[in-house]
Amino acid sequence: MRQKSNIVRHLKNERLEVVKPDFRGNKTVAGQFVNGSELYIPDFSNVLRWKLSRNPQRDEKKADNYVPRVVYGNDFITSTEDVVVWLGHATFFIRMNGVTFLTDPVLYDLPMIKRRVGLPCTPEQLTGIDFLLLSHAHRDHLDTKSIQTIYQHNPNLRALTPLKAGDLLRSAEPHLPYQEAGWYQKYDLTPEGIDIYFLPASHWHRRGAFDMNKVLWGSFLLKVGDRQLYFAGDTGMNGHFEEIESLFGPMDVCLLPVGAYRPSFLMQKSHLNPHEAVKAFNILRGGTFIPMHYGTFDLSDEPPGEPVRLLEQIAAAGVLRGLRIPAIGEQVLLQGLE
């Protein structure tokens, strides 16, 4: 008899379209989601190694006073332009075809980790939001207080989430409508004129003591006509960018993570460093590169300004075209971007 620990299932939202031919759904082993085909469980010994080791960049990090610039105001909320506005970490305000989105909203301090930089406006001023896009359930991406605040001031809000995230949303805000999707699935809650797909990422899940990899993780593609915007969530390199490009072709705008990559022995399988992010961008044949997941919270060993400095060096060397490093709150108009 097969032991329970070896049980393999493939899960998807049976109501939603699957856009990758022959994709059976997300593989689970004993109820845990996997990256592609292999189960990934972070090695706790690496966490201990990190905590007990001296950061070789400690002095450099201590001397680095980089903080992202903030453009204060909330004009982007009432504008009618198609726009991308970074709000720090992995949170973006996006308007496409008149529909507004908020990605991975984290508007306050994290447990035991304070924001290093503020918002351009108060969380309560973020109104007129149609959809939350939640890439995964780590606490620096799915924040209960932020979701409650956004829903309180946006009563028509809906959430698009990965598989098995529904219980977390219900515990945060019981009345918030949501739809779950697996990789390569197209949500059907969205209005006519915009298509939204949930796509792969190389990451993992843990939020409590007994929920390792019980909630899926992923990335989003927003498509209006022939314009495509890709939000990568949290991810390492794992062959999925090639698969995404083969299905959808070039991405006009890529929102890619570039921070929390050191020490590499701990971070490499779940976060991109700047060089890897540029590689992913080039695989996706991106037009405009907007970095995220840096500067807002102190989550790792690299100095806070290092991701930006490395990206600027790579761009100066001619390996990266289309780099935009906006301030928090700065409006990046989609009209006219490559």
HUMO-V39025 format. One record per backbone hydrogen bond with DSSP energy under -0.5 kcal/mol. CO is the residue of the C=O (numbers start at 1). NH is the residue of the N-H. Records with the same first field share a line. If there is no record, write none. Layout:
BEGIN
CO: NH + NH
END
This chain:
BEGIN
3: 6
4: 7
7: 30
9: 28
11: 26
12: 14
13: 16
17: 19 + 186
19: 21
20: 23
22: 24
26: 11
27: 34
28: 9
29: 32
32: 29
34: 36
35: 37 + 38
38: 35
39: 41
42: 44
43: 46 + 47
44: 48
45: 49
46: 50
47: 51
48: 52
49: 53
50: 53
55: 58
57: 61
58: 62
59: 63
60: 64
61: 64
63: 65
69: 328
70: 72
74: 77 + 78
75: 79
82: 334 + 335
83: 95
84: 332
85: 93
86: 329
88: 91
89: 293
90: 92
91: 87
92: 94 + 103
93: 85
94: 101
95: 83
96: 99
99: 96
100: 130 + 131
101: 94
102: 133
105: 143
110: 113
113: 110
120: 73
122: 125
123: 126
125: 127
130: 158
131: 102
132: 134 + 160
133: 104 + 135
135: 218
138: 141 + 142
141: 143
142: 144
143: 147
144: 148
145: 149
146: 150
147: 151
148: 152
149: 153
150: 154
151: 154
154: 157
157: 177
158: 132
159: 161 + 179
160: 134
161: 181
162: 165
163: 216
165: 169
166: 170
167: 171
168: 172
169: 173
173: 176
175: 177
177: 159
179: 161
181: 163
182: 185
184: 19 + 20
185: 187 + 198
186: 17
191: 194
195: 223
196: 187
197: 199 + 221
198: 184 + 185
199: 219
201: 203
202: 236
205: 213
211: 214
213: 33
219: 199
220: 231
221: 197
222: 229
223: 195
224: 227
227: 224
228: 252 + 253
229: 222
230: 232 + 255
231: 220
239: 243
240: 244
241: 245
242: 246
243: 247
244: 248
245: 249
251: 287
252: 288
253: 230
254: 256 + 290
255: 232
256: 292
262: 301
263: 266 + 267
264: 268
267: 270 + 271
268: 237
269: 236
273: 277
274: 278
275: 279
276: 280
277: 281
278: 282
279: 283
280: 284
281: 286
282: 285
284: 251
288: 254 + 290
289: 291 + 324
290: 256
292: 258
294: 89
296: 116
297: 299
303: 306 + 307
305: 309
306: 310
307: 311
308: 312
309: 313
310: 314
311: 315
312: 316
313: 317
314: 319 + 320
315: 318
322: 289
324: 291 + 326
327: 330
328: 71
330: 86 + 332
331: 333
332: 84
334: 337
END
